[in-house]
Amino acid sequence: MFRYSNDPHNQVPGNGPVLDLSIGTASYFSTDGGLTQWGGNALFATGSYNGDGDQASHWKDASGVNACGPQLGIMDPTFCYAQRGEVTALDLAAFDAIGWNIAVNSRGSNYLMNTAQIYRQFATTPVPEPTTWAMMIVGFGLMGGAMRRSRKVASTRVSFA
């Protein structure tokens, strides 16, 4: 796991960071054993029960009461109505840490792609309508009929002497 805190319950000897899966603690995402928060702003939500009310596997809601504020990434626990989701370098780093193969270097990156850009980039070509298919089939049929009709058939006569 990549969820660390500064040992709020003094369970581990010393004062270094510890892996922390508990609820209600200021946990953060780290890929260097808890020494630093990734990107400086990678706090996790503290949980829906006895925490801040958001799912503990998501980022800490940066906007607080205002859910329409800037997004931390696609794992931000709150979205406002009609607000675009944004995939950020923080999301890519988390997905890379849990085993996804990421082609983008998320370290030191200002990567940001919103859902509208994703839809445009990966848009598929539209499927032809049934009337288009019917017109194409009728057209091929008429072309085949015209070709068959224009073909000259050579007649062979057999005569016996």
N, C-alpha and C positions, 0 to 999 in steps of 0.2 A: 504494500500500500504506500501511498505517497501523501498521507494525511498526518501532519505533525503539529505539535504544540509545545509550549515551554513548560511542560509537566505541571499543570495547575494544581494537582492533588498531592504533589511530592511523593509519588509512588516509586520513583527510580532515584537511586543515589546520584548525586551530582546536580549540576544545574543546566545541563545541555538539553537540546530538544529530544522529544520522544515521539514514537508512533502513537497516535491518539485517535481511537475510534469511539470515544465517549461522546455523549451529547452535552450541549451547553457549554462547551469550551471553545476558546478562540483558536480553532485549527486552521492550518494553512497548507497549501499545495507546495511541495518541494521535491525536486529531483536530485538533490545533493545530500540526502540523509537528514534533512531538517535544518541545515545550517542557514539557509535563506529561503524566503518566499520567492516563488517563481515570478519574475517580473515586478516584484515589489507590491503587487496588489492581487494576491491569490488566496484570499480568505475563503473558507468553506462556510456554508450555512450551518447553524448549530443544531438543527433538527426540528421536526414539527411538534414533538412532545417534549416539554421542558426546555425548549430552545427558542429560536427566533421565529418559529412557525413555518420555516421553509425546509424542504427536503435536504437532508444532510449531505447528499452526494452532489449538490449543486453549489455554485459560487454564492458567496455572501451577497445579498442584495445591496448593491452600491447606492441605489436610489432611496433606500429607506422607505418612508411612507409613500413617496411618489413613484409608483410603478412605471410611469411613463418616462423616467429619466434615461440616461445613457446606459446601454447594455454592456455588461462585462464580457459577454459572449453568448453562444447558443445555450450554455448551461446556466444562464442567469435565471433565477427562479420566477421572475415576474416579467410579463409582457403586457403592454397596454393594448387595447383594442386597435387593430389595424397597424400595429407597430411591426416593422420588419425584424426578423431575427438576424443576428450578426454572428458569424463564425470568426473568432479572433485568434491571434497567436496563442493566447492562454488556453483556448479550447484545443488547438492543435497539439500543444505541449502535453496536455492531459491525455488526449487520445494516443499520442506517441508513447507516453509512459505506460499505458495499460496494454500496449502491444499492437496498436494499429501501425501499418506501414504508411508513413506520411512522406509525400514527395517534396513538401515545402519545408525549408529550414525555419522552424518556428523561433529559434533562439535569436534574440535581438531584432526581431522582425516586427514590423507594424502591419502585419497581415490583417486584413479586414475584408470580408465578403458578406454581403447581405443576401437574404433569400431571393430578392428580385434579380440580383446578378446571377445567382446560381440557376434560377429558372431560365434566364436568357442564355447562359452559357451551355446548358445541357438540354436545350429545347429540341424536341424531336420533330421530324417532318410530319405534317398532318396526313392522316389516312384519307384516301379518296372516298368521296361520298358514293352511295349505291347508284345514284343516277349517272355518275361519271363512269362507273363500271358498266352499267347497262348500255350507255352510248358507245363505249369502246367495243363491247361484244357485238352489238348491232353493226357497227362500222366494219369490224373484221368479217362478219357474215356477209355483208353486202359486197365487200371486196372479193371474198372467196367466190360468191355467186357470179360476179362480173368476170372474174378470171376463168371460171368454168365455162361460162357462156361464150366467151370469145375464143376459146380453144377450137381449132379446126380439127375435126376428126377425119383422118384419111380412111376412105372406105376401100376395102380390098375385095376384088371380084375373083371368084374362082370359076374357071370355065373348063369343061372337059371336052376334048375334041372328038 
